[in-house]
Each structure stands twice: as C-alpha cells, then as structure tokens.
C-alpha cells in the first residue's frame, strides 16, 4: 500500500488510492499482471516481425544494386571495346599518313625505315588498344565482385531479420512464462 507524502497539517499519513492494491483482493492485479505479460509478448513478436521485414527489404535493395552493378560491368567492357577500336583506327590513320608522307617525299614506302615506322605504329596501336580493353575488363570484374559482395550483404541482412523474428518468439514465450511464474509466486495461495 502506498502512503501520501508527509503533510504537516495532518496528524497521520493517509493511504493513497492504489488501484492495484485495491483490486488485488478482487483478483484484478492478477488480470493486470497477465495483461502486462501479454502486451510485452505481443510487443516482442511485433518487433521480430518488423526485423524480418526490414531484413527482407534490405535484401531486395541489395539485389537491385547488384543487378545495376552487373549492368555497369557490361557497359564498362563495351566502352573499353569502343576505346580499343578508336585506338586501332587512329593507329591505322597514323600509319596511312606515314605511308603517304614517305611516298610524297619520294621514298619507297615499301622498303627501309618507312616500313619499320609503319610496323612500329601498328604495333603500338595494337598494344594500346589491348591495354584499353584489359582496363575495361578489369573495371568490369571489379563491378561484378562488388555486386557479389552487395548481394551477399543483402542475404545476411535477410537472415539476421529472420533470426530476430525467431528470437522474438522465444522472448514472447519467456515473457508469458515469467508472467505466469510471477502470478504463481504472488497469488499461488489463492489458487489452491
């Protein structure tokens, strides 16, 4: 029973109205204790359901991001192929220009240093285009690896949500069991 705070004008302190202690005689406290346990259990279940949904939403977002990364990977390869073709075309134009300049100068473009220059230009163009293509493929591989990592993270988030939901079941059961034990401890003599 709860008493009112000290009041100097009163000779004795008077008990305050306490609904739990007043209704305990009628069994109301048992009902309120049971209701509190049920509300706590329902709250645990709701939290677990929310955690599971949040995990699934994170997984969906991760899967979407992974799909975008895979699309970007193929775009990287395509861009690198285009760049490699441009380098080859420039090398061919440069070689053709070297042949034209040699012929205009009266040099035999099919022999000597003119042929060596043309071969060097062609070789350098092929080398540069291969480097460009390799760089694009490396970027694409990096994006594919990133997509795999993002997708894995989404899977882990979904699993964590499911585990939180399972844990909420156990929490709800233990809350209900604890509430029942508390009722038995407090009011056990009135049951028997």
DRENDO-1510 file (C-alpha; in Angstrom, 1 decimal, always signed):
<recs>
REC; n; res; u; v; w
REC; 1; UNK; +0.0; +0.0; +0.0 .
REC; 2; UNK; +1.3; +3.4; -0.9 .
REC; 3; UNK; +1.1; +6.3; +1.5 .
REC; 4; UNK; +0.8; +10.0; +0.8 .
REC; 5; UNK; +3.8; +12.2; +1.3 .
REC; 6; UNK; +4.3; +13.9; +4.7 .
REC; 7; UNK; +1.8; +16.7; +5.2 .
REC; 8; UNK; +2.4; +18.9; +8.3 .
REC; 9; UNK; -1.3; +19.7; +8.8 .
REC; 10; UNK; -2.2; +16.0; +9.1 .
REC; 11; UNK; -1.6; +14.1; +12.2 .
REC; 12; UNK; -1.2; +10.8; +10.4 .
REC; 13; UNK; -0.4; +10.0; +6.8 .
REC; 14; UNK; -3.3; +8.6; +4.9 .
REC; 15; UNK; -3.0; +5.8; +2.4 .
REC; 16; UNK; -3.4; +6.9; -1.3 .
REC; 17; UNK; -5.8; +5.1; -3.6 .
REC; 18; UNK; -3.8; +2.4; -5.3 .
REC; 19; UNK; -5.9; +0.6; -7.9 .
REC; 20; UNK; -3.6; -2.4; -7.9 .
REC; 21; UNK; -3.7; -3.0; -4.2 .
REC; 22; UNK; -7.4; -2.1; -4.0 .
REC; 23; UNK; -8.2; -4.5; -6.8 .
REC; 24; UNK; -5.9; -7.2; -5.6 .
REC; 25; UNK; -8.5; -8.5; -3.3 .
REC; 26; UNK; -10.8; -9.0; -6.2 .
REC; 27; UNK; -8.2; -10.6; -8.4 .
REC; 28; UNK; -7.7; -7.6; -10.7 .
REC; 29; UNK; -4.0; -7.5; -10.1 .
REC; 30; UNK; -3.7; -11.0; -11.5 .
REC; 31; UNK; -5.5; -9.8; -14.6 .
REC; 32; UNK; -3.3; -6.7; -14.9 .
REC; 33; UNK; -0.1; -8.8; -14.4 .
REC; 34; UNK; -1.3; -11.3; -17.1 .
REC; 35; UNK; -2.3; -8.4; -19.4 .
REC; 36; UNK; +1.2; -6.8; -18.9 .
REC; 37; UNK; +2.8; -10.1; -19.8 .
REC; 38; UNK; +0.7; -10.5; -22.9 .
REC; 39; UNK; +1.4; -6.9; -24.1 .
REC; 40; UNK; +5.1; -7.4; -23.6 .
REC; 41; UNK; +5.0; -10.7; -25.5 .
REC; 42; UNK; +3.0; -9.1; -28.3 .
REC; 43; UNK; +5.5; -6.3; -28.5 .
REC; 44; UNK; +8.3; -8.8; -28.8 .
REC; 45; UNK; +6.5; -10.6; -31.6 .
REC; 46; UNK; +5.8; -7.3; -33.4 .
REC; 47; UNK; +9.5; -6.3; -33.1 .
REC; 48; UNK; +10.6; -9.6; -34.5 .
REC; 49; UNK; +8.2; -9.3; -37.5 .
REC; 50; UNK; +9.5; -5.8; -38.2 .
REC; 51; UNK; +13.1; -7.0; -38.1 .
REC; 52; UNK; +12.3; -9.8; -40.5 .
REC; 53; UNK; +10.6; -7.4; -42.9 .
REC; 54; UNK; +13.4; -4.9; -42.6 .
REC; 55; UNK; +15.9; -7.7; -43.4 .
REC; 56; UNK; +13.9; -8.7; -46.5 .
REC; 57; UNK; +13.7; -5.1; -47.7 .
REC; 58; UNK; +17.4; -4.7; -47.3 .
REC; 59; UNK; +18.0; -7.9; -49.3 .
REC; 60; UNK; +15.7; -6.6; -52.1 .
REC; 61; UNK; +17.6; -3.3; -52.2 .
REC; 62; UNK; +20.9; -5.2; -52.3 .
REC; 63; UNK; +19.7; -7.4; -55.1 .
REC; 64; UNK; +18.7; -4.3; -57.1 .
REC; 65; UNK; +22.0; -2.7; -56.5 .
REC; 66; UNK; +23.8; -5.9; -57.5 .
REC; 67; UNK; +21.9; -6.0; -60.8 .
REC; 68; UNK; +22.8; -2.4; -61.6 .
REC; 69; UNK; +26.5; -3.2; -60.9 .
REC; 70; UNK; +26.3; -6.2; -63.3 .
REC; 71; UNK; +24.8; -3.9; -66.0 .
REC; 72; UNK; +27.5; -1.4; -65.4 .
REC; 73; UNK; +30.1; -4.1; -65.7 .
REC; 74; UNK; +28.9; -5.0; -69.2 .
REC; 75; UNK; +28.9; -1.3; -70.1 .
REC; 76; UNK; +32.5; -1.0; -68.9 .
REC; 77; UNK; +33.5; -3.8; -71.3 .
REC; 78; UNK; +31.6; -2.2; -74.2 .
REC; 79; UNK; +33.2; +1.2; -73.5 .
REC; 80; UNK; +36.6; -0.4; -73.4 .
REC; 81; UNK; +36.0; -2.2; -76.7 .
REC; 82; UNK; +34.9; +1.1; -78.3 .
REC; 83; UNK; +38.0; +2.8; -77.0 .
REC; 84; UNK; +40.2; +0.0; -78.3 .
REC; 85; UNK; +38.6; +0.3; -81.7 .
REC; 86; UNK; +39.2; +4.0; -81.7 .
REC; 87; UNK; +42.9; +3.5; -80.8 .
REC; 88; UNK; +43.2; +0.9; -83.6 .
REC; 89; UNK; +41.6; +3.3; -86.1 .
REC; 90; UNK; +43.9; +6.2; -85.0 .
REC; 91; UNK; +46.9; +3.9; -85.4 .
REC; 92; UNK; +45.7; +2.9; -88.9 .
REC; 93; UNK; +45.3; +6.5; -89.9 .
REC; 94; UNK; +48.7; +7.4; -88.5 .
REC; 95; UNK; +50.3; +4.5; -90.4 .
REC; 96; UNK; +48.5; +5.5; -93.6 .
REC; 97; UNK; +49.6; +9.1; -93.1 .
REC; 98; UNK; +53.2; +7.9; -92.6 .
REC; 99; UNK; +53.0; +5.9; -95.9 .
REC; 100; UNK; +51.6; +9.0; -97.7 .
REC; 101; UNK; +54.3; +11.2; -96.3 .
REC; 102; UNK; +57.0; +8.8; -97.3 .
REC; 103; UNK; +55.6; +8.4; -100.8 .
REC; 104; UNK; +55.2; +12.2; -101.2 .
REC; 105; UNK; +58.9; +12.6; -100.2 .
REC; 106; UNK; +60.0; +10.3; -102.9 .
REC; 107; UNK; +60.9; +7.5; -100.5 .
REC; 108; UNK; +59.9; +3.9; -101.3 .
REC; 109; UNK; +57.2; +3.3; -98.7 .
REC; 110; UNK; +57.5; -0.4; -99.1 .
REC; 111; UNK; +61.2; -0.7; -98.0 .
REC; 112; UNK; +63.6; +0.5; -95.4 .
REC; 113; UNK; +62.9; +2.8; -92.5 .
REC; 114; UNK; +59.4; +3.7; -93.8 .
REC; 115; UNK; +58.3; +0.0; -93.3 .
REC; 116; UNK; +59.9; +0.0; -89.9 .
REC; 117; UNK; +58.0; +3.1; -88.9 .
REC; 118; UNK; +54.7; +1.7; -90.1 .
REC; 119; UNK; +55.3; -1.6; -88.2 .
REC; 120; UNK; +56.1; +0.4; -85.0 .
REC; 121; UNK; +53.0; +2.5; -85.4 .
REC; 122; UNK; +50.8; -0.6; -86.0 .
REC; 123; UNK; +52.4; -2.5; -83.1 .
REC; 124; UNK; +52.0; +0.5; -80.7 .
REC; 125; UNK; +48.3; +0.9; -81.7 .
REC; 126; UNK; +47.6; -2.8; -81.1 .
REC; 127; UNK; +49.4; -2.6; -77.7 .
REC; 128; UNK; +47.4; +0.5; -76.6 .
REC; 129; UNK; +44.1; -1.0; -77.7 .
REC; 130; UNK; +44.8; -4.2; -75.8 .
REC; 131; UNK; +45.7; -2.1; -72.7 .
REC; 132; UNK; +42.4; -0.2; -73.0 .
REC; 133; UNK; +40.4; -3.4; -73.4 .
REC; 134; UNK; +42.1; -5.0; -70.4 .
REC; 135; UNK; +41.5; -2.0; -68.3 .
REC; 136; UNK; +37.8; -2.1; -69.1 .
REC; 137; UNK; +37.6; -5.8; -68.3 .
REC; 138; UNK; +39.4; -5.2; -65.0 .
REC; 139; UNK; +36.8; -2.5; -64.1 .
REC; 140; UNK; +34.0; -4.8; -65.1 .
REC; 141; UNK; +35.5; -7.6; -62.9 .
REC; 142; UNK; +35.7; -5.1; -60.0 .
REC; 143; UNK; +32.0; -4.2; -60.5 .
REC; 144; UNK; +31.0; -7.9; -60.7 .
REC; 145; UNK; +32.9; -8.6; -57.4 .
REC; 146; UNK; +31.2; -5.6; -55.8 .
REC; 147; UNK; +27.8; -6.8; -57.0 .
REC; 148; UNK; +28.6; -10.2; -55.4 .
REC; 149; UNK; +29.5; -8.6; -52.1 .
REC; 150; UNK; +26.4; -6.4; -52.1 .
REC; 151; UNK; +24.2; -9.4; -52.8 .
REC; 152; UNK; +25.9; -11.4; -50.0 .
REC; 153; UNK; +25.3; -8.5; -47.6 .
REC; 154; UNK; +21.6; -8.5; -48.5 .
REC; 155; UNK; +21.4; -12.2; -47.9 .
REC; 156; UNK; +23.0; -11.8; -44.5 .
REC; 157; UNK; +20.5; -8.9; -43.7 .
REC; 158; UNK; +17.6; -11.2; -44.5 .
REC; 159; UNK; +19.0; -14.0; -42.4 .
REC; 160; UNK; +19.5; -11.6; -39.5 .
REC; 161; UNK; +15.9; -10.4; -39.8 .
REC; 162; UNK; +14.7; -14.0; -39.7 .
REC; 163; UNK; +16.8; -14.8; -36.7 .
REC; 164; UNK; +15.5; -11.7; -34.9 .
REC; 165; UNK; +11.9; -12.9; -35.6 .
REC; 166; UNK; +12.8; -16.3; -34.2 .
REC; 167; UNK; +14.4; -14.7; -31.2 .
REC; 168; UNK; +11.2; -12.7; -30.7 .
REC; 169; UNK; +9.2; -16.0; -30.4 .
REC; 170; UNK; +11.5; -17.1; -27.6 .
REC; 171; UNK; +11.3; -13.8; -25.9 .
REC; 172; UNK; +7.5; -13.8; -26.1 .
REC; 173; UNK; +7.3; -17.3; -24.7 .
REC; 174; UNK; +9.7; -16.5; -21.9 .
REC; 175; UNK; +7.7; -13.3; -21.1 .
REC; 176; UNK; +4.5; -15.3; -20.8 .
REC; 177; UNK; +6.2; -18.0; -18.8 .
REC; 178; UNK; +7.7; -15.3; -16.5 .
REC; 179; UNK; +4.3; -13.6; -16.1 .
REC; 180; UNK; +2.8; -16.9; -15.1 .
REC; 181; UNK; +5.5; -17.7; -12.6 .
REC; 182; UNK; +5.1; -14.2; -11.2 .
REC; 183; UNK; +1.4; -14.8; -10.8 .
REC; 184; UNK; +2.0; -18.1; -9.1 .
REC; 185; UNK; +4.6; -16.5; -6.7 .
REC; 186; UNK; +2.3; -13.6; -5.8 .
REC; 187; UNK; -1.1; -15.3; -5.8 .
REC; 188; UNK; -0.3; -19.0; -5.5 .
REC; 189; UNK; -2.0; -19.4; -2.2 .
REC; 190; UNK; -5.3; -18.2; -3.7 .
REC; 191; UNK; -5.3; -20.9; -6.4 .
REC; 192; UNK; -5.1; -23.8; -4.1 .
</recs>
